[in-house]
Amino acid sequence: MGQSVVVTGMVLSTMPISDYDKRITILTKERGKITAFARGARRPNSQLLAATNPFVFGEFELFEGKSSYNVSKVEVHNYFRELTLDVEAAYMGFYFLEFADYFCQENNDEKEMLKLLYQSLRALERPVFTSDFVRVVFELKAMAINGEGPTVFECMHCKTKENLIYFSVWRGGIFCPACKHGQKTREIHESTRYAMQFIVSSSIEKLFTFQLSEDVLKELKKIMKNYLQTYVKHSFKSLEIIEELMLK
């Protein structure tokens, strides 16, 4: 027998099924990433029409069948409508959704990733933060949450916590001058290391309580681009669109 369950989460993606239905992917606090069917959600007068769009955060009442979930009701807490007013911010938001969709799994504890996604989208809506800044914070923290973040608090070889000024993408961490020999490293600014340490170690609630200088942001962008190219073997469509927009 099926049963009704209520989960808190965010819609990561949606796909039309038949003329009137949708299949949506939701990142939930209780059950990780799940797929659910929203019957009649594409009808113009459906209460589920707007409530099953990407970015929607809220409480989803689902009917749990033998092999699938069906959405029966949604109590929306946030639509993130402000994102739609800025094309670059909107696509950056879609990139975050796509990133979470790629990394998260069903029946896995994804509470931290859900919180990161929510706070990052909120940060994108705030004019005080550039989308590039929010992006590098999201990427580094997401990798750390998934256990694939770099070692930034001690030398990867001798474990010293002093003079950590060389970063190796290939080794996934930081080195002191004495241990950098024979490693493929690049020297990084002290402020960049501090920023990486803060992002990796801070609670998600405090993640967007600082700013970066233009030089540090530029360096961190290069590091994260190389890091993701090395450790994430996936091409994100939203990211390709963002890069095309930046070239125009």
URWOWO-V288179 format. One record per pair of residues at least 24 apart in sequence whose ideal C-beta (glycine too) atoms are under 6 Angstrom apart, sorted by the first residue. I is the first residue (numbers start at 0). J is the second residue. D is the distance in Angstrom with one decimal. If there is no record, write none. Layout:
I;J;D  I;J;D
This chain:
1;62;5.6  1;63;5.5  1;64;4.6  2;63;5.4  3;62;5.7  4;61;5.3  4;63;5.3  5;58;5.7  5;60;5.2  6;59;5.3  7;58;5.5  9;56;4.5  10;53;5.3  10;55;4.6  11;96;4.7  11;99;6.0  11;100;4.5  12;100;6.0  13;51;6.0  21;51;5.5  23;51;5.1  26;99;5.7  26;103;5.7  26;109;5.9  26;113;5.3  28;110;5.4  28;113;5.7  31;104;5.7  31;105;5.2  31;106;5.5  31;107;4.1  31;109;4.5  32;103;4.3  32;104;6.0  32;105;5.3  33;68;5.9  33;105;5.8  35;61;5.7  35;68;3.8  35;70;5.1  36;69;5.1  37;70;4.3  50;75;5.4  53;96;5.8  54;79;4.1  79;120;5.3  81;124;4.2  87;130;5.5  88;123;4.8  88;130;5.5  90;237;5.4  90;240;5.3  90;241;5.0  91;130;4.5  92;120;5.6  92;123;5.8  93;237;4.1  94;235;5.8  94;237;3.9  94;238;5.2  95;119;5.6  95;137;5.8  97;235;5.0  97;237;5.1  101;233;5.7  102;145;5.5  111;144;4.9  112;144;5.7  114;203;4.6  115;140;5.6  115;203;5.3  118;203;5.5  122;207;4.5  132;216;5.9  135;219;4.9  135;220;5.7  135;223;5.1  136;198;5.6  138;223;4.9  139;198;4.8  140;198;5.5  143;199;4.8  147;230;5.8  148;199;5.7  151;195;4.7  151;196;5.1  151;199;5.8  154;178;5.4  163;192;5.9  168;225;4.6  168;226;5.3  168;229;5.4  190;215;4.9  191;215;5.1  191;218;4.9  191;219;5.7
